[in-house]
């Protein structure tokens, strides 16, 4: 569905509902596609500790001075 900006502003709540249900809505400005309303993907399930055995000990070592300087710049 393509809708112009003015109409999108007046029907924004309804358009959000449609996007939430899975419809893709293109908002056009001056007749040209400008933005897209799409539903968000559901969040991925978080599994605490799943990388427990995969993190090398070097990860916990202090950063070298030149690397620290880059982060602080």
mmJSON file of the N, C-alpha and C atoms, coordinates in Angstrom:
{"data_MODEL":{"atom_site":{
"group_PDB":["ATOM","ATOM","ATOM","ATOM","ATOM","ATOM","ATOM","ATOM","ATOM","ATOM","ATOM","ATOM","ATOM","ATOM","ATOM","ATOM","ATOM","ATOM","ATOM","ATOM","ATOM","ATOM","ATOM","ATOM","ATOM","ATOM","ATOM","ATOM","ATOM","ATOM","ATOM","ATOM","ATOM","ATOM","ATOM","ATOM","ATOM","ATOM","ATOM","ATOM","ATOM","ATOM","ATOM","ATOM","ATOM","ATOM","ATOM","ATOM","ATOM","ATOM","ATOM","ATOM","ATOM","ATOM","ATOM","ATOM","ATOM","ATOM","ATOM","ATOM","ATOM","ATOM","ATOM","ATOM","ATOM","ATOM","ATOM","ATOM","ATOM","ATOM","ATOM","ATOM","ATOM","ATOM","ATOM","ATOM","ATOM","ATOM","ATOM","ATOM","ATOM","ATOM","ATOM","ATOM","ATOM","ATOM","ATOM","ATOM","ATOM","ATOM","ATOM","ATOM","ATOM","ATOM","ATOM","ATOM","ATOM","ATOM","ATOM","ATOM","ATOM","ATOM","ATOM","ATOM","ATOM","ATOM","ATOM","ATOM","ATOM","ATOM","ATOM","ATOM","ATOM","ATOM","ATOM","ATOM","ATOM","ATOM","ATOM","ATOM","ATOM","ATOM","ATOM","ATOM","ATOM","ATOM","ATOM","ATOM","ATOM","ATOM","ATOM","ATOM","ATOM","ATOM","ATOM","ATOM","ATOM","ATOM","ATOM","ATOM","ATOM","ATOM","ATOM","ATOM","ATOM","ATOM","ATOM","ATOM","ATOM","ATOM","ATOM","ATOM","ATOM","ATOM","ATOM","ATOM","ATOM","ATOM","ATOM","ATOM","ATOM","ATOM","ATOM","ATOM","ATOM","ATOM","ATOM","ATOM","ATOM","ATOM","ATOM","ATOM","ATOM","ATOM","ATOM","ATOM","ATOM","ATOM","ATOM","ATOM","ATOM","ATOM","ATOM","ATOM","ATOM","ATOM","ATOM","ATOM","ATOM","ATOM","ATOM","ATOM","ATOM","ATOM","ATOM","ATOM","ATOM","ATOM","ATOM","ATOM","ATOM","ATOM","ATOM","ATOM","ATOM","ATOM","ATOM","ATOM","ATOM","ATOM","ATOM","ATOM","ATOM","ATOM","ATOM","ATOM","ATOM","ATOM","ATOM"],
"id":[1,2,3,4,5,6,7,8,9,10,11,12,13,14,15,16,17,18,19,20,21,22,23,24,25,26,27,28,29,30,31,32,33,34,35,36,37,38,39,40,41,42,43,44,45,46,47,48,49,50,51,52,53,54,55,56,57,58,59,60,61,62,63,64,65,66,67,68,69,70,71,72,73,74,75,76,77,78,79,80,81,82,83,84,85,86,87,88,89,90,91,92,93,94,95,96,97,98,99,100,101,102,103,104,105,106,107,108,109,110,111,112,113,114,115,116,117,118,119,120,121,122,123,124,125,126,127,128,129,130,131,132,133,134,135,136,137,138,139,140,141,142,143,144,145,146,147,148,149,150,151,152,153,154,155,156,157,158,159,160,161,162,163,164,165,166,167,168,169,170,171,172,173,174,175,176,177,178,179,180,181,182,183,184,185,186,187,188,189,190,191,192,193,194,195,196,197,198,199,200,201,202,203,204,205,206,207,208,209,210,211,212,213,214,215,216,217,218,219],
"type_symbol":["N","C","C","N","C","C","N","C","C","N","C","C","N","C","C","N","C","C","N","C","C","N","C","C","N","C","C","N","C","C","N","C","C","N","C","C","N","C","C","N","C","C","N","C","C","N","C","C","N","C","C","N","C","C","N","C","C","N","C","C","N","C","C","N","C","C","N","C","C","N","C","C","N","C","C","N","C","C","N","C","C","N","C","C","N","C","C","N","C","C","N","C","C","N","C","C","N","C","C","N","C","C","N","C","C","N","C","C","N","C","C","N","C","C","N","C","C","N","C","C","N","C","C","N","C","C","N","C","C","N","C","C","N","C","C","N","C","C","N","C","C","N","C","C","N","C","C","N","C","C","N","C","C","N","C","C","N","C","C","N","C","C","N","C","C","N","C","C","N","C","C","N","C","C","N","C","C","N","C","C","N","C","C","N","C","C","N","C","C","N","C","C","N","C","C","N","C","C","N","C","C","N","C","C","N","C","C","N","C","C","N","C","C","N","C","C","N","C","C"],
"label_atom_id":["N","CA","C","N","CA","C","N","CA","C","N","CA","C","N","CA","C","N","CA","C","N","CA","C","N","CA","C","N","CA","C","N","CA","C","N","CA","C","N","CA","C","N","CA","C","N","CA","C","N","CA","C","N","CA","C","N","CA","C","N","CA","C","N","CA","C","N","CA","C","N","CA","C","N","CA","C","N","CA","C","N","CA","C","N","CA","C","N","CA","C","N","CA","C","N","CA","C","N","CA","C","N","CA","C","N","CA","C","N","CA","C","N","CA","C","N","CA","C","N","CA","C","N","CA","C","N","CA","C","N","CA","C","N","CA","C","N","CA","C","N","CA","C","N","CA","C","N","CA","C","N","CA","C","N","CA","C","N","CA","C","N","CA","C","N","CA","C","N","CA","C","N","CA","C","N","CA","C","N","CA","C","N","CA","C","N","CA","C","N","CA","C","N","CA","C","N","CA","C","N","CA","C","N","CA","C","N","CA","C","N","CA","C","N","CA","C","N","CA","C","N","CA","C","N","CA","C","N","CA","C","N","CA","C","N","CA","C","N","CA","C","N","CA","C","N","CA","C","N","CA","C","N","CA","C"],
"label_alt_id":[null,null,null,null,null,null,null,null,null,null,null,null,null,null,null,null,null,null,null,null,null,null,null,null,null,null,null,null,null,null,null,null,null,null,null,null,null,null,null,null,null,null,null,null,null,null,null,null,null,null,null,null,null,null,null,null,null,null,null,null,null,null,null,null,null,null,null,null,null,null,null,null,null,null,null,null,null,null,null,null,null,null,null,null,null,null,null,null,null,null,null,null,null,null,null,null,null,null,null,null,null,null,null,null,null,null,null,null,null,null,null,null,null,null,null,null,null,null,null,null,null,null,null,null,null,null,null,null,null,null,null,null,null,null,null,null,null,null,null,null,null,null,null,null,null,null,null,null,null,null,null,null,null,null,null,null,null,null,null,null,null,null,null,null,null,null,null,null,null,null,null,null,null,null,null,null,null,null,null,null,null,null,null,null,null,null,null,null,null,null,null,null,null,null,null,null,null,null,null,null,null,null,null,null,null,null,null,null,null,null,null,null,null,null,null,null,null,null,null],
"label_comp_id":["UNK","UNK","UNK","UNK","UNK","UNK","UNK","UNK","UNK","UNK","UNK","UNK","UNK","UNK","UNK","UNK","UNK","UNK","UNK","UNK","UNK","UNK","UNK","UNK","UNK","UNK","UNK","UNK","UNK","UNK","UNK","UNK","UNK","UNK","UNK","UNK","UNK","UNK","UNK","UNK","UNK","UNK","UNK","UNK","UNK","UNK","UNK","UNK","UNK","UNK","UNK","UNK","UNK","UNK","UNK","UNK","UNK","UNK","UNK","UNK","UNK","UNK","UNK","UNK","UNK","UNK","UNK","UNK","UNK","UNK","UNK","UNK","UNK","UNK","UNK","UNK","UNK","UNK","UNK","UNK","UNK","UNK","UNK","UNK","UNK","UNK","UNK","UNK","UNK","UNK","UNK","UNK","UNK","UNK","UNK","UNK","UNK","UNK","UNK","UNK","UNK","UNK","UNK","UNK","UNK","UNK","UNK","UNK","UNK","UNK","UNK","UNK","UNK","UNK","UNK","UNK","UNK","UNK","UNK","UNK","UNK","UNK","UNK","UNK","UNK","UNK","UNK","UNK","UNK","UNK","UNK","UNK","UNK","UNK","UNK","UNK","UNK","UNK","UNK","UNK","UNK","UNK","UNK","UNK","UNK","UNK","UNK","UNK","UNK","UNK","UNK","UNK","UNK","UNK","UNK","UNK","UNK","UNK","UNK","UNK","UNK","UNK","UNK","UNK","UNK","UNK","UNK","UNK","UNK","UNK","UNK","UNK","UNK","UNK","UNK","UNK","UNK","UNK","UNK","UNK","UNK","UNK","UNK","UNK","UNK","UNK","UNK","UNK","UNK","UNK","UNK","UNK","UNK","UNK","UNK","UNK","UNK","UNK","UNK","UNK","UNK","UNK","UNK","UNK","UNK","UNK","UNK","UNK","UNK","UNK","UNK","UNK","UNK","UNK","UNK","UNK","UNK","UNK","UNK"],
"label_asym_id":["A","A","A","A","A","A","A","A","A","A","A","A","A","A","A","A","A","A","A","A","A","A","A","A","A","A","A","A","A","A","A","A","A","A","A","A","A","A","A","A","A","A","A","A","A","A","A","A","A","A","A","A","A","A","A","A","A","A","A","A","A","A","A","A","A","A","A","A","A","A","A","A","A","A","A","A","A","A","A","A","A","A","A","A","A","A","A","A","A","A","A","A","A","A","A","A","A","A","A","A","A","A","A","A","A","A","A","A","A","A","A","A","A","A","A","A","A","A","A","A","A","A","A","A","A","A","A","A","A","A","A","A","A","A","A","A","A","A","A","A","A","A","A","A","A","A","A","A","A","A","A","A","A","A","A","A","A","A","A","A","A","A","A","A","A","A","A","A","A","A","A","A","A","A","A","A","A","A","A","A","A","A","A","A","A","A","A","A","A","A","A","A","A","A","A","A","A","A","A","A","A","A","A","A","A","A","A","A","A","A","A","A","A","A","A","A","A","A","A"],
"label_entity_id":["1","1","1","1","1","1","1","1","1","1","1","1","1","1","1","1","1","1","1","1","1","1","1","1","1","1","1","1","1","1","1","1","1","1","1","1","1","1","1","1","1","1","1","1","1","1","1","1","1","1","1","1","1","1","1","1","1","1","1","1","1","1","1","1","1","1","1","1","1","1","1","1","1","1","1","1","1","1","1","1","1","1","1","1","1","1","1","1","1","1","1","1","1","1","1","1","1","1","1","1","1","1","1","1","1","1","1","1","1","1","1","1","1","1","1","1","1","1","1","1","1","1","1","1","1","1","1","1","1","1","1","1","1","1","1","1","1","1","1","1","1","1","1","1","1","1","1","1","1","1","1","1","1","1","1","1","1","1","1","1","1","1","1","1","1","1","1","1","1","1","1","1","1","1","1","1","1","1","1","1","1","1","1","1","1","1","1","1","1","1","1","1","1","1","1","1","1","1","1","1","1","1","1","1","1","1","1","1","1","1","1","1","1","1","1","1","1","1","1"],
"label_seq_id":[1,1,1,2,2,2,3,3,3,4,4,4,5,5,5,6,6,6,7,7,7,8,8,8,9,9,9,10,10,10,11,11,11,12,12,12,13,13,13,14,14,14,15,15,15,16,16,16,17,17,17,18,18,18,19,19,19,20,20,20,21,21,21,22,22,22,23,23,23,24,24,24,25,25,25,26,26,26,27,27,27,28,28,28,29,29,29,30,30,30,31,31,31,32,32,32,33,33,33,34,34,34,35,35,35,36,36,36,37,37,37,38,38,38,39,39,39,40,40,40,41,41,41,42,42,42,43,43,43,44,44,44,45,45,45,46,46,46,47,47,47,48,48,48,49,49,49,50,50,50,51,51,51,52,52,52,53,53,53,54,54,54,55,55,55,56,56,56,57,57,57,58,58,58,59,59,59,60,60,60,61,61,61,62,62,62,63,63,63,64,64,64,65,65,65,66,66,66,67,67,67,68,68,68,69,69,69,70,70,70,71,71,71,72,72,72,73,73,73],
"pdbx_PDB_ins_code":[null,null,null,null,null,null,null,null,null,null,null,null,null,null,null,null,null,null,null,null,null,null,null,null,null,null,null,null,null,null,null,null,null,null,null,null,null,null,null,null,null,null,null,null,null,null,null,null,null,null,null,null,null,null,null,null,null,null,null,null,null,null,null,null,null,null,null,null,null,null,null,null,null,null,null,null,null,null,null,null,null,null,null,null,null,null,null,null,null,null,null,null,null,null,null,null,null,null,null,null,null,null,null,null,null,null,null,null,null,null,null,null,null,null,null,null,null,null,null,null,null,null,null,null,null,null,null,null,null,null,null,null,null,null,null,null,null,null,null,null,null,null,null,null,null,null,null,null,null,null,null,null,null,null,null,null,null,null,null,null,null,null,null,null,null,null,null,null,null,null,null,null,null,null,null,null,null,null,null,null,null,null,null,null,null,null,null,null,null,null,null,null,null,null,null,null,null,null,null,null,null,null,null,null,null,null,null,null,null,null,null,null,null,null,null,null,null,null,null],
"Cartn_x":[0.838,0.0,0.888,0.575,1.294,0.326,0.784,-0.067,0.759,0.131,0.893,1.039,1.983,2.325,1.123,0.393,-0.75,-1.775,-2.105,-3.077,-2.493,-1.203,-0.568,-0.637,-0.475,-0.552,-1.949,-2.954,-4.32,-4.773,-4.125,-4.529,-3.402,-2.515,-1.314,-1.602,-2.526,-2.833,-3.325,-4.202,-4.727,-3.613,-2.72,-1.609,-0.653,-0.429,0.416,-0.185,-1.484,-2.156,-2.002,-2.165,-2.035,-0.615,0.364,1.765,2.035,1.492,1.677,1.117,0.059,-0.549,0.212,1.256,2.089,2.083,1.277,1.209,2.367,2.92,3.965,3.294,3.583,2.973,4.086,3.999,4.97,4.362,5.122,4.696,5.41,4.628,5.183,5.16,6.172,6.258,6.401,5.487,5.461,5.384,4.665,4.459,5.591,6.665,7.806,7.913,8.185,8.343,9.393,9.056,9.9,10.28,9.342,9.586,8.693,9.007,8.248,7.881,6.625,6.18,6.084,6.792,6.76,6.698,6.21,6.17,7.58,7.77,9.043,9.118,10.331,10.521,10.428,9.884,9.834,11.25,11.442,12.795,13.243,14.525,15.076,15.125,14.912,14.978,16.41,16.568,17.888,18.161,19.293,19.654,20.897,20.722,21.87,22.912,24.161,25.253,25.513,24.896,25.087,26.494,27.223,28.59,29.628,29.244,30.113,31.455,31.455,32.696,33.403,32.853,33.424,34.218,34.16,34.866,36.3,37.289,38.683,39.084,40.015,40.487,41.062,41.599,42.181,41.137,39.867,38.797,38.826,39.238,39.204,40.504,41.487,42.752,42.597,43.369,43.294,43.657,43.05,43.355,44.721,45.412,46.693,46.47,47.494,47.388,46.921,47.421,47.031,45.538,45.014,43.577,42.745,43.152,42.467,42.43,43.543,43.601,42.576,42.362,41.368,39.958,39.649,38.317,38.088,39.132,39.007,39.076,39.439,39.585,38.245],
"Cartn_y":[-1.173,0.0,1.242,2.201,3.475,4.566,5.439,6.502,7.783,8.929,10.176,10.654,11.537,11.995,12.604,13.47,14.133,13.103,12.154,11.135,10.234,9.95,9.128,9.805,11.138,11.853,11.761,11.834,11.803,10.398,9.375,7.99,7.182,7.862,7.206,6.016,6.158,5.063,3.834,4.034,2.91,2.273,3.086,2.558,1.735,2.205,1.44,0.071,0.043,-1.241,-2.183,-1.642,-2.466,-3.003,-2.142,-2.575,-3.642,-3.446,-4.417,-5.789,-5.812,-7.066,-7.689,-7.019,-7.618,-6.92,-5.899,-5.203,-4.212,-4.111,-3.121,-1.894,-0.718,0.527,1.473,1.961,2.914,4.311,5.202,6.599,7.367,8.09,8.831,10.328,11.004,12.461,12.988,13.851,14.393,13.266,12.195,11.094,10.085,10.316,9.409,8.669,7.358,6.612,7.275,7.408,8.16,7.345,6.531,5.732,4.504,3.565,2.326,1.977,1.645,1.134,-0.378,-1.077,-2.54,-3.0,-4.207,-4.691,-5.002,-4.862,-5.24,-6.753,-7.273,-8.697,-8.981,-10.126,-10.437,-10.557,-10.158,-10.25,-11.701,-11.903,-13.25,-13.634,-14.904,-15.38,-15.29,-14.768,-14.631,-15.839,-16.474,-17.647,-17.29,-16.97,-16.588,-17.707,-17.33,-18.271,-19.162,-18.901,-19.817,-19.732,-18.654,-18.532,-18.715,-19.258,-19.374,-20.023,-21.094,-21.817,-21.321,-20.338,-19.896,-18.601,-17.92,-16.647,-16.928,-16.529,-16.797,-15.913,-16.366,-15.594,-14.255,-14.167,-12.91,-11.796,-12.159,-11.16,-10.294,-10.885,-10.2,-9.472,-9.574,-8.886,-7.399,-6.531,-5.099,-4.821,-3.791,-3.405,-2.739,-2.881,-2.181,-0.656,0.062,1.522,2.196,1.749,2.388,2.157,0.997,0.731,1.596,1.718,2.584,4.018,4.475,5.857,6.09,5.096,5.236,5.353,4.598,4.657,5.974,6.533,7.752,9.016,8.885,10.052,10.652],
"Cartn_z":[0.0,0.0,0.0,-0.853,-0.906,-0.478,0.43,0.963,1.049,0.789,0.841,2.29,2.507,3.846,4.561,3.905,4.545,5.031,4.178,4.568,5.671,5.594,6.62,7.986,7.999,9.268,9.867,9.038,9.563,9.942,9.397,9.668,10.319,11.019,11.519,12.433,13.372,14.284,13.535,12.577,11.795,10.962,10.422,9.628,10.501,11.729,12.643,12.932,13.136,13.379,12.189,10.993,9.791,9.649,9.925,9.859,10.921,12.094,13.177,12.798,12.03,11.582,10.41,9.916,8.886,7.539,7.376,6.092,5.957,4.774,4.505,3.911,4.485,4.037,3.612,2.38,1.847,1.964,2.58,2.688,1.582,0.785,-0.353,-0.075,-0.563,-0.455,-1.87,-2.269,-3.632,-4.658,-4.304,-5.232,-5.318,-4.551,-4.585,-3.248,-3.287,-2.038,-1.147,0.139,1.056,2.293,2.785,3.991,3.954,4.835,4.853,6.296,6.535,7.826,7.697,8.556,8.561,10.012,10.247,11.632,12.131,13.429,14.029,14.13,14.031,14.229,15.721,16.105,17.535,18.086,19.341,19.912,20.013,19.802,19.929,21.401,21.667,23.043,23.536,24.719,25.305,26.18,25.964,26.741,27.553,28.844,29.67,29.74,29.625,29.769,28.573,27.458,26.339,25.746,26.001,25.484,26.597,27.688,28.863,28.523,27.775,27.486,26.233,25.547,24.281,24.386,25.512,25.653,26.107,25.321,25.718,26.899,27.682,28.837,28.423,27.211,26.733,26.674,26.6,26.577,27.839,28.956,30.243,30.58,29.714,29.936,29.611,30.273,29.976,28.516,27.97,26.594,26.525,25.41,25.235,25.256,25.622,25.748,24.454,23.284,22.03,21.745,22.127,21.94,22.89,24.131,25.086,24.606,24.043,23.545,22.449,21.594,20.527,21.086,22.142,22.749,23.481,24.037,24.812,23.958,22.711,21.83,21.477],
"occupancy":[1.0,1.0,1.0,1.0,1.0,1.0,1.0,1.0,1.0,1.0,1.0,1.0,1.0,1.0,1.0,1.0,1.0,1.0,1.0,1.0,1.0,1.0,1.0,1.0,1.0,1.0,1.0,1.0,1.0,1.0,1.0,1.0,1.0,1.0,1.0,1.0,1.0,1.0,1.0,1.0,1.0,1.0,1.0,1.0,1.0,1.0,1.0,1.0,1.0,1.0,1.0,1.0,1.0,1.0,1.0,1.0,1.0,1.0,1.0,1.0,1.0,1.0,1.0,1.0,1.0,1.0,1.0,1.0,1.0,1.0,1.0,1.0,1.0,1.0,1.0,1.0,1.0,1.0,1.0,1.0,1.0,1.0,1.0,1.0,1.0,1.0,1.0,1.0,1.0,1.0,1.0,1.0,1.0,1.0,1.0,1.0,1.0,1.0,1.0,1.0,1.0,1.0,1.0,1.0,1.0,1.0,1.0,1.0,1.0,1.0,1.0,1.0,1.0,1.0,1.0,1.0,1.0,1.0,1.0,1.0,1.0,1.0,1.0,1.0,1.0,1.0,1.0,1.0,1.0,1.0,1.0,1.0,1.0,1.0,1.0,1.0,1.0,1.0,1.0,1.0,1.0,1.0,1.0,1.0,1.0,1.0,1.0,1.0,1.0,1.0,1.0,1.0,1.0,1.0,1.0,1.0,1.0,1.0,1.0,1.0,1.0,1.0,1.0,1.0,1.0,1.0,1.0,1.0,1.0,1.0,1.0,1.0,1.0,1.0,1.0,1.0,1.0,1.0,1.0,1.0,1.0,1.0,1.0,1.0,1.0,1.0,1.0,1.0,1.0,1.0,1.0,1.0,1.0,1.0,1.0,1.0,1.0,1.0,1.0,1.0,1.0,1.0,1.0,1.0,1.0,1.0,1.0,1.0,1.0,1.0,1.0,1.0,1.0,1.0,1.0,1.0,1.0,1.0,1.0],
"B_iso_or_equiv":[0.0,0.0,0.0,0.0,0.0,0.0,0.0,0.0,0.0,0.0,0.0,0.0,0.0,0.0,0.0,0.0,0.0,0.0,0.0,0.0,0.0,0.0,0.0,0.0,0.0,0.0,0.0,0.0,0.0,0.0,0.0,0.0,0.0,0.0,0.0,0.0,0.0,0.0,0.0,0.0,0.0,0.0,0.0,0.0,0.0,0.0,0.0,0.0,0.0,0.0,0.0,0.0,0.0,0.0,0.0,0.0,0.0,0.0,0.0,0.0,0.0,0.0,0.0,0.0,0.0,0.0,0.0,0.0,0.0,0.0,0.0,0.0,0.0,0.0,0.0,0.0,0.0,0.0,0.0,0.0,0.0,0.0,0.0,0.0,0.0,0.0,0.0,0.0,0.0,0.0,0.0,0.0,0.0,0.0,0.0,0.0,0.0,0.0,0.0,0.0,0.0,0.0,0.0,0.0,0.0,0.0,0.0,0.0,0.0,0.0,0.0,0.0,0.0,0.0,0.0,0.0,0.0,0.0,0.0,0.0,0.0,0.0,0.0,0.0,0.0,0.0,0.0,0.0,0.0,0.0,0.0,0.0,0.0,0.0,0.0,0.0,0.0,0.0,0.0,0.0,0.0,0.0,0.0,0.0,0.0,0.0,0.0,0.0,0.0,0.0,0.0,0.0,0.0,0.0,0.0,0.0,0.0,0.0,0.0,0.0,0.0,0.0,0.0,0.0,0.0,0.0,0.0,0.0,0.0,0.0,0.0,0.0,0.0,0.0,0.0,0.0,0.0,0.0,0.0,0.0,0.0,0.0,0.0,0.0,0.0,0.0,0.0,0.0,0.0,0.0,0.0,0.0,0.0,0.0,0.0,0.0,0.0,0.0,0.0,0.0,0.0,0.0,0.0,0.0,0.0,0.0,0.0,0.0,0.0,0.0,0.0,0.0,0.0,0.0,0.0,0.0,0.0,0.0,0.0],
"pdbx_formal_charge":[null,null,null,null,null,null,null,null,null,null,null,null,null,null,null,null,null,null,null,null,null,null,null,null,null,null,null,null,null,null,null,null,null,null,null,null,null,null,null,null,null,null,null,null,null,null,null,null,null,null,null,null,null,null,null,null,null,null,null,null,null,null,null,null,null,null,null,null,null,null,null,null,null,null,null,null,null,null,null,null,null,null,null,null,null,null,null,null,null,null,null,null,null,null,null,null,null,null,null,null,null,null,null,null,null,null,null,null,null,null,null,null,null,null,null,null,null,null,null,null,null,null,null,null,null,null,null,null,null,null,null,null,null,null,null,null,null,null,null,null,null,null,null,null,null,null,null,null,null,null,null,null,null,null,null,null,null,null,null,null,null,null,null,null,null,null,null,null,null,null,null,null,null,null,null,null,null,null,null,null,null,null,null,null,null,null,null,null,null,null,null,null,null,null,null,null,null,null,null,null,null,null,null,null,null,null,null,null,null,null,null,null,null,null,null,null,null,null,null],
"auth_seq_id":[1,1,1,2,2,2,3,3,3,4,4,4,5,5,5,6,6,6,7,7,7,8,8,8,9,9,9,10,10,10,11,11,11,12,12,12,13,13,13,14,14,14,15,15,15,16,16,16,17,17,17,18,18,18,19,19,19,20,20,20,21,21,21,22,22,22,23,23,23,24,24,24,25,25,25,26,26,26,27,27,27,28,28,28,29,29,29,30,30,30,31,31,31,32,32,32,33,33,33,34,34,34,35,35,35,36,36,36,37,37,37,38,38,38,39,39,39,40,40,40,41,41,41,42,42,42,43,43,43,44,44,44,45,45,45,46,46,46,47,47,47,48,48,48,49,49,49,50,50,50,51,51,51,52,52,52,53,53,53,54,54,54,55,55,55,56,56,56,57,57,57,58,58,58,59,59,59,60,60,60,61,61,61,62,62,62,63,63,63,64,64,64,65,65,65,66,66,66,67,67,67,68,68,68,69,69,69,70,70,70,71,71,71,72,72,72,73,73,73],
"auth_comp_id":["UNK","UNK","UNK","UNK","UNK","UNK","UNK","UNK","UNK","UNK","UNK","UNK","UNK","UNK","UNK","UNK","UNK","UNK","UNK","UNK","UNK","UNK","UNK","UNK","UNK","UNK","UNK","UNK","UNK","UNK","UNK","UNK","UNK","UNK","UNK","UNK","UNK","UNK","UNK","UNK","UNK","UNK","UNK","UNK","UNK","UNK","UNK","UNK","UNK","UNK","UNK","UNK","UNK","UNK","UNK","UNK","UNK","UNK","UNK","UNK","UNK","UNK","UNK","UNK","UNK","UNK","UNK","UNK","UNK","UNK","UNK","UNK","UNK","UNK","UNK","UNK","UNK","UNK","UNK","UNK","UNK","UNK","UNK","UNK","UNK","UNK","UNK","UNK","UNK","UNK","UNK","UNK","UNK","UNK","UNK","UNK","UNK","UNK","UNK","UNK","UNK","UNK","UNK","UNK","UNK","UNK","UNK","UNK","UNK","UNK","UNK","UNK","UNK","UNK","UNK","UNK","UNK","UNK","UNK","UNK","UNK","UNK","UNK","UNK","UNK","UNK","UNK","UNK","UNK","UNK","UNK","UNK","UNK","UNK","UNK","UNK","UNK","UNK","UNK","UNK","UNK","UNK","UNK","UNK","UNK","UNK","UNK","UNK","UNK","UNK","UNK","UNK","UNK","UNK","UNK","UNK","UNK","UNK","UNK","UNK","UNK","UNK","UNK","UNK","UNK","UNK","UNK","UNK","UNK","UNK","UNK","UNK","UNK","UNK","UNK","UNK","UNK","UNK","UNK","UNK","UNK","UNK","UNK","UNK","UNK","UNK","UNK","UNK","UNK","UNK","UNK","UNK","UNK","UNK","UNK","UNK","UNK","UNK","UNK","UNK","UNK","UNK","UNK","UNK","UNK","UNK","UNK","UNK","UNK","UNK","UNK","UNK","UNK","UNK","UNK","UNK","UNK","UNK","UNK"],
"auth_asym_id":["A","A","A","A","A","A","A","A","A","A","A","A","A","A","A","A","A","A","A","A","A","A","A","A","A","A","A","A","A","A","A","A","A","A","A","A","A","A","A","A","A","A","A","A","A","A","A","A","A","A","A","A","A","A","A","A","A","A","A","A","A","A","A","A","A","A","A","A","A","A","A","A","A","A","A","A","A","A","A","A","A","A","A","A","A","A","A","A","A","A","A","A","A","A","A","A","A","A","A","A","A","A","A","A","A","A","A","A","A","A","A","A","A","A","A","A","A","A","A","A","A","A","A","A","A","A","A","A","A","A","A","A","A","A","A","A","A","A","A","A","A","A","A","A","A","A","A","A","A","A","A","A","A","A","A","A","A","A","A","A","A","A","A","A","A","A","A","A","A","A","A","A","A","A","A","A","A","A","A","A","A","A","A","A","A","A","A","A","A","A","A","A","A","A","A","A","A","A","A","A","A","A","A","A","A","A","A","A","A","A","A","A","A","A","A","A","A","A","A"],
"auth_atom_id":["N","CA","C","N","CA","C","N","CA","C","N","CA","C","N","CA","C","N","CA","C","N","CA","C","N","CA","C","N","CA","C","N","CA","C","N","CA","C","N","CA","C","N","CA","C","N","CA","C","N","CA","C","N","CA","C","N","CA","C","N","CA","C","N","CA","C","N","CA","C","N","CA","C","N","CA","C","N","CA","C","N","CA","C","N","CA","C","N","CA","C","N","CA","C","N","CA","C","N","CA","C","N","CA","C","N","CA","C","N","CA","C","N","CA","C","N","CA","C","N","CA","C","N","CA","C","N","CA","C","N","CA","C","N","CA","C","N","CA","C","N","CA","C","N","CA","C","N","CA","C","N","CA","C","N","CA","C","N","CA","C","N","CA","C","N","CA","C","N","CA","C","N","CA","C","N","CA","C","N","CA","C","N","CA","C","N","CA","C","N","CA","C","N","CA","C","N","CA","C","N","CA","C","N","CA","C","N","CA","C","N","CA","C","N","CA","C","N","CA","C","N","CA","C","N","CA","C","N","CA","C","N","CA","C","N","CA","C","N","CA","C","N","CA","C","N","CA","C","N","CA","C","N","CA","C"],
"pdbx_PDB_model_num":[1,1,1,1,1,1,1,1,1,1,1,1,1,1,1,1,1,1,1,1,1,1,1,1,1,1,1,1,1,1,1,1,1,1,1,1,1,1,1,1,1,1,1,1,1,1,1,1,1,1,1,1,1,1,1,1,1,1,1,1,1,1,1,1,1,1,1,1,1,1,1,1,1,1,1,1,1,1,1,1,1,1,1,1,1,1,1,1,1,1,1,1,1,1,1,1,1,1,1,1,1,1,1,1,1,1,1,1,1,1,1,1,1,1,1,1,1,1,1,1,1,1,1,1,1,1,1,1,1,1,1,1,1,1,1,1,1,1,1,1,1,1,1,1,1,1,1,1,1,1,1,1,1,1,1,1,1,1,1,1,1,1,1,1,1,1,1,1,1,1,1,1,1,1,1,1,1,1,1,1,1,1,1,1,1,1,1,1,1,1,1,1,1,1,1,1,1,1,1,1,1,1,1,1,1,1,1,1,1,1,1,1,1,1,1,1,1,1,1]
}}}
